[in-house]
């Protein structure tokens, strides 16, 4: 299925996500206005942010979709700077009753994948955010201030987004290249690639991750791993993929 940054795809992804969580109201924009609250050290609540009114949400999402599709076609715009801006706008519109944060992470991965940045296939983008949660929420707070009047700065959120992506690639590199200061064997790198992946991998995908390892070596190691039961084979022929058992 070809998924893009379209309202129909966003609504469908939200519906699937919420169904997994056991909710029945997925796949539709919120119908009530809400506010984002924050609680201070004394337990006092105050309004931190007022998202787009519910009545204006479909129009705001339409404008966000069209603005992104137009901007990504501009060769003068760096996609790694554009993506966090789109995600921030999505979070500030706050289109759903629940699951806006989770959807923002899912959409981040989608846009990164479509632009060739696929570290999120092998390292959890969300886990990296959770590891530095306070920095993420502070960046979101700074960049959302003044958003409703178009007076905000995207830079804190962009910086945090790029730092998170950097941490994903740093973790990926750490997993596959060096153990205790020594270069690990090709066999060990293949094993680590499959065992640490969050999704099933094909032989071609493993070869893409480890370009210095021959397909023959990859196939041989995968065969041994299947026999020992450390991984399992999914599918057959060209569609075959492997995942940790």
LOTILUM-825448 format. One record per atom (N, C-alpha, C, O): residue number from 1; atom name; z, x, y. Coordinates in pm, whole numbers, plus 50000, padded with zeros to 5 digits. Atoms other than C-alpha are relative to their C-alpha. Last residue first. Layout:
<rs>
  seq  atom     up   east  north
  NUM    CA      Z      X      Y
...
</rs>
This chain:
<rs>
  seq  atom     up   east  north
  245     N  49960  50101  50099
  245    CA  51710  51234  48407
  245     C  50136  49943  50034
  245     O  50187  49857  49962
  244     N  49878  49961  50070
  244    CA  51590  51413  48721
  244     C  50047  49889  49908
  244     O  50052  49773  49949
  243     N  49877  50023  49924
  243    CA  51242  51296  48811
  243     C  50120  50042  49914
  243     O  50113  50040  49791
  242     N  49878  49955  50066
  242    CA  50887  51377  48703
  242     C  50119  49979  50093
  242     O  50110  49995  50214
  241     N  49904  49941  49909
  241    CA  50552  51219  48784
  241     C  50127  50031  49924
  241     O  50148  49983  49813
  240     N  49872  49952  50052
  240    CA  50242  51135  48584
  240     C  50085  50063  50109
  240     O  50038  50143  50190
  239     N  49892  50064  49924
  239    CA  49971  50946  48775
  239     C  50138  50047  49955
  239     O  50239  49998  50005
  238     N  49993  49948  49863
  238    CA  49697  51183  48663
  238     C  50113  49940  50082
  238     O  50153  49996  50185
  237     N  50125  49949  49943
  237    CA  49764  51110  48297
  237     C  50020  50054  50141
  237     O  50117  50124  50169
  236     N  50082  49921  50093
  236    CA  50075  50906  48224
  236     C  49874  50047  50071
  236     O  49832  49989  50172
  235     N  50145  50018  49994
  235    CA  50363  50738  48406
  235     C  49928  50087  49900
  235     O  49990  50152  49815
  234     N  50033  50136  49960
  234    CA  50716  50868  48454
  234     C  49849  49988  50011
  234     O  49785  50069  50078
  233     N  50138  50019  49957
  233    CA  50837  51177  48268
  233     C  49977  49853  50032
  233     O  50016  49765  49956
  232     N  50078  50096  50078
  232    CA  51208  51247  48248
  232     C  49862  49982  50062
  232     O  49844  49998  50183
  231     N  50081  50089  49918
  231    CA  51409  51548  48359
  231     C  49929  49901  49908
  231     O  49921  49922  49787
  230     N  49947  49987  49863
  230    CA  51698  51748  48211
  230     C  49920  49915  50099
  230     O  49972  49874  50202
  229     N  49938  50122  49950
  229    CA  51618  51617  47863
  229     C  50055  50008  50140
  229     O  50123  49916  50185
  228     N  49855  49981  49998
  228    CA  51557  51953  47698
  228     C  50075  49880  50058
  228     O  50197  49872  50050
  227     N  49950  49984  50137
  227    CA  51204  51849  47601
  227     C  50152  50014  49996
  227     O  50218  49963  49905
  226     N  50009  50132  50065
  226    CA  51126  51719  47951
  226     C  50060  50007  49860
  226     O  50133  49917  49818
  225     N  49896  50084  49941
  225    CA  51253  52042  48106
  225     C  50001  49859  49940
  225     O  50106  49799  49922
  224     N  49870  49958  50055
  224    CA  51041  52251  47868
  224     C  50111  49909  50051
  224     O  50200  49871  49974
  223     N  49998  50035  50142
  223    CA  50726  52057  47956
  223     C  50134  50034  49935
  223     O  50189  49955  49859
  222     N  49977  50145  50007
  222    CA  50802  52081  48328
  222     C  50009  49954  49854
  222     O  50091  49869  49819
  221     N  49858  50023  49970
  221    CA  50833  52459  48295
  221     C  50033  49851  49991
  221     O  50138  49814  49938
  220     N  49920  49947  50111
  220    CA  50494  52487  48122
  220     C  50149  49972  50021
  220     O  50218  49931  49928
  219     N  50015  50089  50115
  219    CA  50320  52257  48373
  219     C  50088  50045  49883
  219     O  50149  49962  49815
  218     N  49933  50127  49968
  218    CA  50455  52451  48671
  218     C  49997  49908  49879
  218     O  50098  49848  49843
  217     N  49857  49973  50007
  217    CA  50349  52783  48513
  217     C  50080  49873  50025
  217     O  50178  49845  49955
  216     N  49968  49977  50141
  216    CA  49997  52652  48452
  216     C  50149  50024  49980
  216     O  50209  49970  49887
  215     N  49987  50129  50068
  215    CA  49978  52508  48804
  215     C  50037  50014  49852
  215     O  50108  49931  49797
  214     N  50123  50055  50057
  214    CA  50039  52861  48940
  214     C  50025  49865  49933
  214     O  50135  49841  49883
  213     N  49980  50020  50144
  213    CA  50338  52931  49165
  213     C  49877  49931  49942
  213     O  49830  49831  49996
  212     N  50017  49871  50066
  212    CA  50268  53081  49511
  212     C  50019  49991  49848
  212     O  50005  50091  49778
  211     N  50140  49956  50007
  211    CA  50201  52738  49661
  211     C  49977  50133  49929
  211     O  49866  50162  49886
  210     N  49989  49860  50044
  210    CA  50551  52608  49576
  210     C  49859  50059  49983
  210     O  49814  50079  49870
  209     N  49874  49948  49950
  209    CA  50578  52280  49768
  209     C  50013  50149  49970
  209     O  50066  50225  50050
  208     N  50012  49998  49854
  208    CA  50209  52201  49713
  208     C  50126  50059  50063
  208     O  50118  50131  50162
  207     N  50086  49886  49966
  207    CA  50237  52299  49346
  207     C  49984  50014  50151
  207     O  49972  50124  50204
  206     N  49918  49880  50021
  206    CA  50528  52059  49312
  206     C  49920  50124  50037
  206     O  49974  50217  50098
  205     N  49904  49993  49890
  205    CA  50320  51782  49468
  205     C  50088  50123  49988
  205     O  50121  50187  50088
  204     N  50072  49959  49879
  204    CA  50031  51852  49230
  204     C  50095  50014  50119
  204     O  50080  50105  50200
  203     N  50024  49856  50011
  203    CA  50263  51839  48928
  203     C  49932  50052  50126
  203     O  49963  50162  50174
  202     N  50110  49967  50090
  202    CA  50380  51497  49043
  202     C  49985  50151  49994
  202     O  50042  50224  50076
  201     N  50102  49908  49953
  201    CA  50722  51437  49192
  201     C  49891  50018  49896
  201     O  49919  50024  49776
  200     N  50079  49936  50105
  200    CA  50963  51145  49148
  200     C  49888  50085  50060
  200     O  49828  50049  50161
  199     N  50104  50088  50053
  199    CA  51184  51085  49456
  199     C  49924  50071  49888
  199     O  49924  50194  49883
  198     N  49949  50137  49996
  198    CA  51513  51229  49583
  198     C  49900  49901  49942
  198     O  49936  49787  49912
  197     N  50084  50097  49930
  197    CA  51414  51579  49477
  197     C  50060  49861  49992
  197     O  50115  49821  49890
  196     N  49944  50034  49869
  196    CA  51692  51821  49388
  196     C  49919  49897  50076
  196     O  49957  49856  50186
  195     N  49863  50051  50014
  195    CA  51618  51835  49014
  195     C  50062  49959  50133
  195     O  50149  49871  50137
  194     N  49997  50131  50065
  194    CA  51243  51863  49062
  194     C  50141  49941  50000
  194     O  50160  49824  50032
  193     N  50087  50092  49928
  193    CA  51239  52145  49317
  193     C  50009  49859  49942
  193     O  50023  49762  50016
  192     N  49928  50047  49882
  192    CA  51536  52321  49160
  192     C  49920  49896  50077
  192     O  49976  49800  50129
  191     N  49890  50085  50046
  191    CA  51360  52344  48824
  191     C  50075  49940  50119
  191     O  50106  49821  50120
  190     N  50061  50125  50049
  190    CA  51043  52476  48986
  190     C  50108  49902  49958
  190     O  50103  49784  49991
  189     N  50045  50073  49881
  189    CA  51246  52732  49180
  189     C  49935  49868  49962
  189     O  49954  49767  50030
  188     N  49883  50060  49937
  188    CA  51431  52840  48867
  188     C  49962  49918  50123
  188     O  50023  49816  50153
  187     N  49949  50105  50089
  187    CA  51104  52897  48681
  187     C  50118  49927  50066
  187     O  50123  49804  50064
  186     N  50089  50114  49982
  186    CA  50959  53089  48976
  186     C  50047  49883  49915
  186     O  50041  49768  49957
  185     N  50124  49998  50078
  185    CA  51258  53320  48966
  185     C  49916  49876  50027
  185     O  49967  49776  50078
  184     N  49987  50060  50133
  184    CA  51515  53334  49244
  184     C  49864  49997  49930
  184     O  49760  50007  49995
  183     N  50115  50088  50021
  183    CA  51500  53584  49529
  183     C  50010  49942  49859
  183     O  50026  50016  49762
  182     N  50109  49948  50083
  182    CA  51846  53728  49569
  182     C  49889  49896  49985
  182     O  49915  49776  49977
  181     N  50069  49889  49936
  181    CA  52100  53675  49847
  181     C  49885  50057  49921
  181     O  49822  50153  49965
  180     N  49912  49883  49992
  180    CA  52332  53464  49633
  180     C  49924  50123  50052
  180     O  49944  50235  50004
  179     N  49869  50032  50056
  179    CA  52047  53219  49562
  179     C  50081  50128  49999
  179     O  50039  50228  49940
  178     N  49903  49894  50023
  178    CA  51731  53235  49774
  178     C  50130  49946  49942
  178     O  50180  49843  49986
  177     N  50042  49860  49987
  177    CA  51406  53044  49798
  177     C  50104  50103  49959
  177     O  50070  50199  49889
  176     N  50111  49953  50082
  176    CA  51412  52682  49692
  176     C  49968  50149  50007
  176     O  49881  50197  49934
  175     N  50000  50041  50140
  175    CA  51740  52530  49798
  175     C  49898  50077  49916
  175     O  49924  50109  49800
  174     N  49884  49941  50067
  174    CA  51782  52724  50121
  174     C  49999  49968  49851
  174     O  50035  50053  49769
  173     N  50027  49858  50018
  173    CA  51430  52636  50235
  173     C  50113  50067  49923
  173     O  50088  50152  49837
  172     N  50109  49989  50098
  172    CA  51493  52266  50181
  172     C  49971  50146  49969
  172     O  49955  50184  49853
  171     N  49942  50029  50130
  171    CA  51827  52286  50362
  171     C  49896  50014  49890
  171     O  49926  50066  49782
  170     N  49911  49887  50029
  170    CA  51662  52458  50660
  170     C  50064  49981  49862
  170     O  50073  50076  49784
  169     N  50084  49889  50045
  169    CA  51382  52203  50653
  169     C  50084  50122  49965
  169     O  50051  50197  49872
  168     N  50064  50039  50127
  168    CA  51630  51916  50667
  168     C  49917  50114  49945
  168     O  49925  50147  49826
  167     N  49899  49985  50104
  167    CA  51839  52094  50933
  167     C  49944  49960  49863
  167     O  49981  50019  49761
  166     N  49984  49857  50027
  166    CA  51527  52129  51148
  166     C  50100  50024  49887
  166     O  50077  50108  49800
  165     N  50117  49962  50080
  165    CA  51463  51756  51117
  165     C  50006  50148  49964
  165     O  49973  50187  49852
  164     N  49983  50060  50133
  164    CA  51817  51686  51236
  164     C  49884  50038  49909
  164     O  49905  50073  49792
  163     N  49896  49922  50067
  163    CA  51778  51928  51527
  163     C  50023  49950  49857
  163     O  50041  50028  49764
  162     N  50062  49875  50043
  162    CA  51449  51761  51620
  162     C  50101  50091  49929
  162     O  50065  50161  49835
  161     N  50098  50031  50104
  161    CA  51616  51420  51631
  161     C  49938  50128  49945
  161     O  49930  50146  49823
  160     N  49925  50029  50122
  160    CA  51915  51551  51828
  160     C  49907  49973  49882
  160     O  49933  50018  49771
  159     N  49935  49876  50045
  159    CA  51691  51713  52090
  159     C  50075  49978  49869
  159     O  50067  50060  49777
  158     N  50106  49913  50053
  158    CA  51474  51401  52118
  158     C  50062  50127  49941
  158     O  50028  50168  49831
  157     N  50035  50054  50131
  157    CA  51786  51185  52158
  157     C  49890  50084  49934
  157     O  49893  50106  49813
  156     N  49890  49981  50097
  156    CA  51924  51402  52437
  156     C  49965  49951  49860
  156     O  49998  50015  49761
  155     N  49979  49862  50049
  155    CA  51578  51424  52603
  155     C  50119  50018  49905
  155     O  50103  50089  49806
  154     N  50021  49992  50145
  154    CA  51490  51054  52623
  154     C  50043  50135  49943
  154     O  50055  50150  49822
  153     N  50060  49871  50039
  153    CA  51639  51013  52969
  153     C  49990  50005  49848
  153     O  50089  49985  49778
  152     N  49931  49914  50097
  152    CA  51704  50660  53094
  152     C  49926  50132  49979
  152     O  49812  50149  50021
  151     N  49942  49888  49927
  151    CA  51592  50486  53413
  151     C  50070  50099  49907
  151     O  50148  50184  49951
  150     N  50096  49890  50007
  150    CA  51357  50228  53263
  150     C  50047  50122  50079
  150     O  49967  50193  50141
  149     N  50063  49995  49867
  149    CA  51582  49940  53374
  149     C  49903  50118  50011
  149     O  49859  50154  50121
  148     N  50048  50134  49966
  148    CA  51682  49843  53018
  148     C  49933  49994  50137
  148     O  49856  49902  50165
  147     N  50128  50032  50066
  147    CA  51702  50211  52922
  147     C  49942  49867  50047
  147     O  49821  49856  50068
  146     N  50105  50028  49903
  146    CA  51968  50296  53184
  146     C  49866  49960  49938
  146     O  49768  49943  50010
  145     N  49946  50036  49868
  145    CA  52198  50462  52931
  145     C  49887  49982  50100
  145     O  49812  50076  50126
  144     N  50016  50145  49982
  144    CA  52011  50460  52596
  144     C  50054  49954  50136
  144     O  50023  49843  50180
  143     N  50140  50037  49978
  143    CA  51956  50835  52603
  143     C  49978  49850  50020
  143     O  49877  49810  50076
  142     N  50056  49941  49878
  142    CA  52319  50928  52657
  142     C  49859  49949  50029
  142     O  49826  49916  50142
  141     N  49933  50057  49883
  141    CA  52459  50685  52401
  141     C  49938  50053  50129
  141     O  49911  49976  50222
  140     N  50047  50137  49985
  140    CA  52201  50783  52139
  140     C  50062  49935  50123
  140     O  49994  49865  50198
  139     N  50138  49990  49951
  139    CA  52279  51151  52193
  139     C  49941  49861  50024
  139     O  49873  49838  50123
  138     N  49990  49956  49862
  138    CA  52652  51075  52158
  138     C  49860  50012  50062
  138     O  49840  49974  50178
  137     N  49961  50114  49918
  137    CA  52585  50873  51846
  137     C  50016  50037  50147
  137     O  49991  49954  50235
  136     N  50106  50101  50000
  136    CA  52389  51156  51684
  136     C  50035  49885  50094
  136     O  49954  49845  50177
  135     N  50106  49952  49912
  135    CA  52639  51425  51786
  135     C  49888  49898  50012
  135     O  49831  49878  50120
  134     N  49950  50007  49861
  134    CA  52927  51227  51633
  134     C  49894  50045  50099
  134     O  49880  49985  50206
  133     N  50006  50136  49948
  133    CA  52731  51171  51312
  133     C  50043  49990  50147
  133     O  49982  49917  50225
  132     N  49971  49972  49858
  132    CA  52671  51538  51236
  132     C  49997  49869  50078
  132     O  49934  49858  50184
  131     N  49925  49874  49994
  131    CA  52679  51525  50855
  131     C  50042  50034  50143
  131     O  50142  50102  50165
  130     N  49859  50028  50031
  130    CA  52577  51159  50874
  130     C  50087  50126  50008
  130     O  50204  50120  50044
  129     N  49945  50072  49885
  129    CA  52251  51252  51047
  129     C  50149  49977  49979
  129     O  50230  49997  50070
  128     N  49987  49901  49893
  128    CA  52180  51514  50778
  128     C  50055  49936  50127
  128     O  50133  49999  50199
  127     N  49882  49918  50030
  127    CA  52253  51254  50512
  127     C  50022  50104  50108
  127     O  50136  50132  50146
  126     N  49881  50076  49963
  126    CA  52007  51014  50676
  126     C  50127  50081  49974
  126     O  50223  50073  50051
  125     N  49994  49999  49853
  125    CA  51726  51269  50658
  125     C  50128  49931  50046
  125     O  50195  49978  50139
  124     N  49969  50127  49934
  124    CA  51795  51315  50286
  124     C  50015  50017  50151
  124     O  50105  50086  50199
  123     N  49866  49988  49940
  123    CA  51622  51629  50159
  123     C  50025  49872  50078
  123     O  49939  49827  50154
  122     N  49921  49913  50087
  122    CA  51322  51622  49922
  122     C  50144  50019  50050
  122     O  50232  50055  49972
  121     N  50022  50036  50140
  121    CA  51098  51349  50055
  121     C  50099  50071  49909
  121     O  50132  50022  49801
  120     N  49916  50114  50037
  120    CA  51251  51392  50400
  120     C  49977  49949  49860
  120     O  50057  49869  49810
  119     N  49874  49946  50053
  119    CA  51086  51734  50421
  119     C  50093  49889  49953
  119     O  50174  49909  49863
  118     N  49951  50074  50117
  118    CA  50754  51548  50457
  118     C  50128  50057  49939
  118     O  50156  50034  49821
  117     N  49867  49940  50010
  117    CA  50633  51636  50806
  117     C  50076  49928  49888
  117     O  50136  49823  49911
  116     N  49998  49877  50079
  116    CA  50258  51572  50785
  116     C  50134  50068  49987
  116     O  50141  50180  49936
  115     N  50042  49886  49917
  115    CA  50218  51321  51067
  115     C  50019  50133  49930
  115     O  50016  50239  49993
  114     N  50138  50024  49957
  114    CA  50221  51012  50847
  114     C  49947  50112  50089
  114     O  49827  50123  50113
  113     N  50093  49985  50113
  113    CA  50530  51145  50673
  113     C  49856  49991  50047
  113     O  49771  50071  50008
  112     N  50005  49857  50034
  112    CA  50715  51185  51005
  112     C  49902  50026  49887
  112     O  49821  50119  49895
  111     N  50081  49935  49897
  111    CA  50623  50833  51112
  111     C  49990  50151  49977
  111     O  49887  50212  50004
  110     N  50139  50048  50007
  110    CA  50747  50685  50785
  110     C  49912  50074  50100
  110     O  49805  50124  50064
  109     N  50065  49937  50115
  109    CA  51061  50900  50779
  109     C  49854  49962  49991
  109     O  49768  50046  49964
  108     N  50011  49857  49968
  108    CA  51158  50790  51130
  108     C  49927  50074  49889
  108     O  49837  50153  49914
  107     N  50118  49985  49915
  107    CA  51078  50430  51036
  107     C  49981  50145  50044
  107     O  49868  50191  50061
  106     N  50117  50025  50085
  106    CA  51328  50448  50750
  106     C  49871  50019  50080
  106     O  49776  50081  50031
  105     N  50015  49881  50086
  105    CA  51590  50607  50976
  105     C  49877  49987  49910
  105     O  49804  50083  49888
  104     N  50044  49890  49913
  104    CA  51537  50337  51241
  104     C  49980  50128  49920
  104     O  49888  50205  49947
  103     N  50144  50013  49977
  103    CA  51553  50070  50971
  103     C  49948  50114  50086
  103     O  49836  50163  50066
  102     N  50068  49961  50124
  102    CA  51896  50195  50862
  102     C  49848  49991  50016
  102     O  49775  50077  49965
  101     N  49985  49856  50021
  101    CA  52020  50181  51220
  101     C  49927  50049  49877
  101     O  49856  50149  49882
  100     N  50084  49928  49904
  100    CA  51875  49834  51283
  100     C  50008  50152  49984
  100     O  49908  50222  49994
   99     N  50086  49900  50063
   99    CA  52020  49692  50961
   99     C  49912  50078  50096
   99     O  49820  50146  50052
   98     N  49927  49893  50070
   98    CA  52164  49369  51098
   98     C  49899  50099  49945
   98     O  49783  50064  49921
   97     N  49859  50039  50003
   97    CA  52060  49086  51332
   97     C  50086  50108  49938
   97     O  50199  50131  49980
   96     N  49948  50074  50114
   96    CA  51731  49262  51391
   96     C  50148  49967  50014
   96     O  50222  50035  50085
   95     N  50067  50127  50031
   95    CA  51532  49361  51698
   95     C  50064  49915  49892
   95     O  50039  49794  49885
   94     N  49902  50054  50097
   94    CA  51766  49620  51850
   94     C  49950  49867  49944
   94     O  50016  49764  49960
   93     N  50043  50140  50015
   93    CA  51531  49672  52149
   93     C  50094  49929  49904
   93     O  50128  49812  49924
   92     N  49958  50068  49878
   92    CA  51737  49984  52220
   92     C  49953  49854  50002
   92     O  50022  49767  50054
   91     N  49855  50020  50004
   91    CA  51707  50107  51861
   91     C  50049  49923  50122
   91     O  50144  49845  50112
   90     N  49970  50096  50105
   90    CA  51329  50056  51862
   90     C  50150  49967  49998
   90     O  50188  49850  49991
   89     N  50039  50131  49948
   89    CA  51297  50234  52197
   89     C  50030  49890  49897
   89     O  50079  49783  49933
   88     N  49900  50039  49901
   88    CA  51495  50526  52055
   88     C  49968  49863  50057
   88     O  50057  49779  50071
   87     N  49879  50040  50073
   87    CA  51270  50537  51749
   87     C  50110  49957  50096
   87     O  50182  49860  50069
   86     N  50028  50131  50061
   86    CA  50957  50541  51966
   86     C  50125  49949  49929
   86     O  50159  49831  49940
   85     N  50006  50095  49889
   85    CA  51095  50827  52177
   85     C  49978  49858  49948
   85     O  50040  49763  49996
   84     N  49864  50039  49960
   84    CA  51197  51011  51860
   84     C  50004  49904  50118
   84     O  50097  49825  50130
   83     N  49930  50079  50103
   83    CA  50834  50989  51735
   83     C  50143  49965  50041
   83     O  50180  49848  50032
   82     N  50027  50143  49990
   82    CA  50663  51103  52057
   82     C  50087  49918  49904
   82     O  50140  49814  49942
   81     N  49929  50049  49882
   81    CA  50820  51447  52078
   81     C  49984  49849  50015
   81     O  50072  49780  50066
   80     N  49857  49977  50025
   80    CA  50726  51544  51723
   80     C  50085  49964  50122
   80     O  50207  49948  50110
   79     N  49944  50107  50082
   79    CA  50388  51380  51781
   79     C  50149  50017  49975
   79     O  50222  49919  49963
   78     N  49944  49940  50122
   78    CA  50300  51611  52071
   78     C  50072  49891  49920
   78     O  50161  49824  49971
   77     N  49861  50038  50025
   77    CA  50093  51416  52323
   77     C  50045  50059  49867
   77     O  49984  50033  49763
   76     N  49913  49925  49909
   76    CA  49777  51581  52458
   76     C  50148  49970  49977
   76     O  50234  50034  50037
   75     N  49981  49863  50051
   75    CA  49573  51467  52155
   75     C  50091  50084  50090
   75     O  50137  50190  50049
   74     N  50017  49907  49888
   74    CA  49621  51104  52258
   74     C  50032  50141  49953
   74     O  50148  50171  49922
   73     N  50141  49962  49995
   73    CA  49570  50881  51954
   73     C  49969  50097  50112
   73     O  49855  50142  50126
   72     N  50025  49906  50109
   72    CA  49944  50876  51891
   72     C  49854  50043  49993
   72     O  49820  50143  49930
   71     N  49953  49865  49971
   71    CA  49995  50728  52238
   71     C  49968  50099  49888
   71     O  49937  50215  49915
   70     N  50081  49940  49894
   70    CA  49779  50419  52183
   70     C  50039  50147  50022
   70     O  49952  50233  50035
   69     N  50135  49982  50055
   69    CA  49932  50328  51848
   69     C  49908  50063  50102
   69     O  49819  50140  50066
   68     N  50000  49887  50095
   68    CA  50278  50390  51997
   68     C  49859  50026  49946
   68     O  49815  50141  49942
   67     N  49980  49875  49924
   67    CA  50219  50170  52302
   67     C  49996  50120  49907
   67     O  49937  50223  49940
   66     N  50124  49966  49930
   66    CA  50071  49892  52089
   66     C  50012  50131  50076
   66     O  49918  50211  50080
   65     N  50105  49969  50099
   65    CA  50368  49885  51849
   65     C  49873  50047  50070
   65     O  49817  50151  50034
   64     N  49964  49871  50060
   64    CA  50623  49905  52131
   64     C  49894  50043  49900
   64     O  49853  50159  49898
   63     N  50031  49896  49902
   63    CA  50447  49626  52322
   63     C  50032  50139  49946
   63     O  49959  50234  49973
   62     N  50145  49992  49991
   62    CA  50451  49402  52014
   62     C  49958  50111  50096
   62     O  49866  50188  50067
   61     N  50047  49929  50120
   61    CA  50816  49483  51956
   61     C  49848  50014  50000
   61     O  49794  50115  49956
   60     N  49962  49859  49984
   60    CA  50900  49385  52316
   60     C  49952  50082  49881
   60     O  49904  50194  49899
   59     N  50091  49940  49901
   59    CA  50703  49060  52280
   59     C  50031  50149  50018
   59     O  49939  50231  50029
   58     N  50136  49989  50057
   58    CA  50885  48970  51957
   58     C  49902  50066  50095
   58     O  49820  50148  50053
   57     N  50013  49897  50104
   57    CA  51224  49062  52117
   57     C  49860  50009  49940
   57     O  49806  50119  49931
   56     N  50101  49903  49959
   56    CA  51193  48860  52440
   56     C  49971  50105  49894
   56     O  49884  50190  49912
   55     N  50124  50071  49966
   55    CA  51373  48546  52319
   55     C  49887  50095  50037
   55     O  49770  50058  50028
   54     N  50067  50044  50122
   54    CA  51637  48763  52147
   54     C  49865  49933  50030
   54     O  49768  49952  49957
   53     N  49965  50137  50041
   53    CA  51728  48935  52474
   53     C  49917  49955  49881
   53     O  49801  49994  49867
   52     N  50098  50099  49953
   52    CA  51656  49312  52468
   52     C  50043  49860  49957
   52     O  50082  49841  49842
   51     N  50138  49992  50051
   51    CA  51970  49507  52388
   51     C  49911  49895  50063
   51     O  49957  49808  50136
   50     N  50052  50134  50024
   50    CA  52278  49513  52614
   50     C  49855  50011  49953
   50     O  49767  50044  50033
   49     N  50144  50019  49982
   49    CA  52460  49846  52590
   49     C  49964  49855  49971
   49     O  50020  49793  49880
   48     N  50068  49872  49978
   48    CA  52810  49987  52606
   48     C  49853  49979  50031
   48     O  49793  50051  50112
   47     N  50143  50007  50032
   47    CA  52996  49659  52653
   47     C  49937  50135  50033
   47     O  49938  50179  50148
   46     N  50085  50019  49883
   46    CA  53368  49728  52649
   46     C  49854  50001  49957
   46     O  49819  50060  49854
   45     N  50143  50014  50022
   45    CA  53645  49700  52396
   45     C  49926  49987  50133
   45     O  49974  49925  50228
   44     N  50068  50093  49909
   44    CA  53998  49831  52445
   44     C  49849  50000  49975
   44     O  49789  50106  49958
   43     N  50040  50122  50069
   43    CA  54163  49989  52142
   43     C  49932  49898  50088
   43     O  49906  49786  50045
   42     N  49891  50099  49991
   42    CA  54355  50248  52342
   42     C  49966  49869  49931
   42     O  50045  49775  49934
   41     N  49884  49949  50075
   41    CA  54125  50533  52235
   41     C  50117  49901  50000
   41     O  50201  49906  49911
   40     N  49941  49875  49952
   40    CA  53820  50337  52353
   40     C  50126  50036  49920
   40     O  50163  49965  49827
   39     N  49856  50015  49990
   39    CA  53620  50081  52158
   39     C  50061  50134  50042
   39     O  50034  50237  49980
   38     N  49930  49878  50039
   38    CA  53246  50049  52200
   38     C  50148  49981  50028
   38     O  50187  49909  50119
   37     N  49867  49973  49947
   37    CA  53039  49734  52199
   37     C  50047  50139  49962
   37     O  50001  50197  49863
   36     N  49945  49887  50074
   36    CA  52666  49681  52158
   36     C  50133  50037  50066
   36     O  50137  50074  50184
   35     N  49971  49881  49920
   35    CA  52573  49335  52283
   35     C  50053  50108  49908
   35     O  50107  50078  49801
   34     N  49877  49929  50036
   34    CA  52412  49033  52125
   34     C  50018  50119  50092
   34     O  49931  50152  50173
   33     N  49975  49881  49920
   33    CA  52155  48764  52196
   33     C  50129  50067  49952
   33     O  50221  50001  49905
   32     N  49891  50008  49903
   32    CA  52081  48525  51912
   32     C  50012  50131  50078
   32     O  49988  50239  50024
   31     N  50022  50119  49916
   31    CA  51760  48466  51718
   31     C  50109  49984  50105
   31     O  50100  49896  50191
   30     N  49879  50077  49970
   30    CA  51736  48805  51548
   30     C  49968  49886  50096
   30     O  49874  49894  50176
   29     N  49928  49950  49883
   29    CA  51393  48909  51426
   29     C  50122  49913  50027
   29     O  50126  49796  49991
   28     N  50016  50085  49881
   28    CA  51290  48817  51077
   28     C  50084  50056  50114
   28     O  50193  50109  50094
   27     N  50140  50027  49968
   27    CA  51225  49015  50760
   27     C  49980  49907  50117
   27     O  49870  49854  50134
   26     N  50086  49886  49969
   26    CA  51575  48999  50619
   26     C  49860  49955  50038
   26     O  49818  49844  50005
   25     N  50062  50018  49869
   25    CA  51793  48688  50646
   25     C  49913  50120  50039
   25     O  49888  50141  50158
   24     N  50117  50088  50006
   24    CA  51876  48653  50276
   24     C  49925  49990  50132
   24     O  49821  49925  50139
   23     N  50006  50095  49889
   23    CA  52117  48944  50237
   23     C  49871  49920  49994
   23     O  49769  49969  49945
   22     N  49947  50131  50036
   22    CA  52200  49115  49907
   22     C  50000  49898  50112
   22     O  50069  49796  50103
   21     N  49860  50005  49956
   21    CA  52166  49478  50020
   21     C  50063  49864  49971
   21     O  50183  49845  49992
   20     N  49924  49906  50083
   20    CA  51847  49515  49817
   20     C  50149  49995  50032
   20     O  50233  50016  49946
   19     N  49991  50062  50133
   19    CA  51715  49201  49987
   19     C  50080  50088  49905
   19     O  50160  50039  49825
   18     N  49889  50094  49997
   18    CA  51800  49359  50323
   18     C  50017  49927  49867
   18     O  50128  49891  49829
   17     N  49874  49928  49986
   17    CA  51579  49660  50256
   17     C  50119  49905  49994
   17     O  50217  49932  49925
   16     N  49973  49931  50127
   16    CA  51288  49453  50126
   16     C  50136  50068  50005
   16     O  50214  50058  49910
   15     N  49973  50102  50102
   15    CA  51301  49218  50427
   15     C  50036  50064  49866
   15     O  50132  50023  49800
   14     N  49865  50051  49974
   14    CA  51330  49509  50670
   14     C  50040  49895  49895
   14     O  50154  49892  49849
   13     N  49905  49895  50041
   13    CA  51027  49675  50515
   13     C  50144  49954  50019
   13     O  50230  49980  49936
   12     N  50000  49996  50146
   12    CA  50831  49348  50547
   12     C  50099  50104  49947
   12     O  50171  50078  49852
   11     N  49930  50120  50048
   11    CA  50929  49303  50912
   11     C  50010  50000  49848
   11     O  50113  49962  49791
   10     N  49859  49982  49965
   10    CA  50828  49662  50993
   10     C  50082  49882  49948
   10     O  50190  49901  49893
    9     N  49943  49904  50094
    9    CA  50499  49621  50806
    9     C  50149  50019  50025
    9     O  50227  50030  49931
    8     N  50002  50061  50133
    8    CA  50407  49301  50993
    8     C  50063  50093  49897
    8     O  50137  50048  49809
    7     N  49892  50098  50012
    7    CA  50517  49453  51323
    7     C  50007  49940  49861
    7     O  50116  49922  49806
    6     N  50043  50133  49958
    6    CA  50290  49752  51272
    6     C  50115  49902  49981
    6     O  50198  49921  49892
    5     N  49903  50049  49903
    5    CA  50390  50118  51251
    5     C  49946  49871  50061
    5     O  49908  49867  50178
    4     N  50013  49937  49870
    4    CA  50184  50176  50939
    4     C  50107  49943  50093
    4     O  50186  49858  50053
    3     N  49898  50045  49905
    3    CA  50205  50109  50568
    3     C  49982  50077  50130
    3     O  49961  50198  50130
    2     N  50011  49921  49878
    2    CA  49901  50136  50341
    2     C  50097  49944  50102
    2     O  50078  49833  50153
    1     N  50000  50085  49881
    1    CA  50000  50000  50000
    1     C  50000  50089  50124
    1     O  50078  50184  50133
</rs>
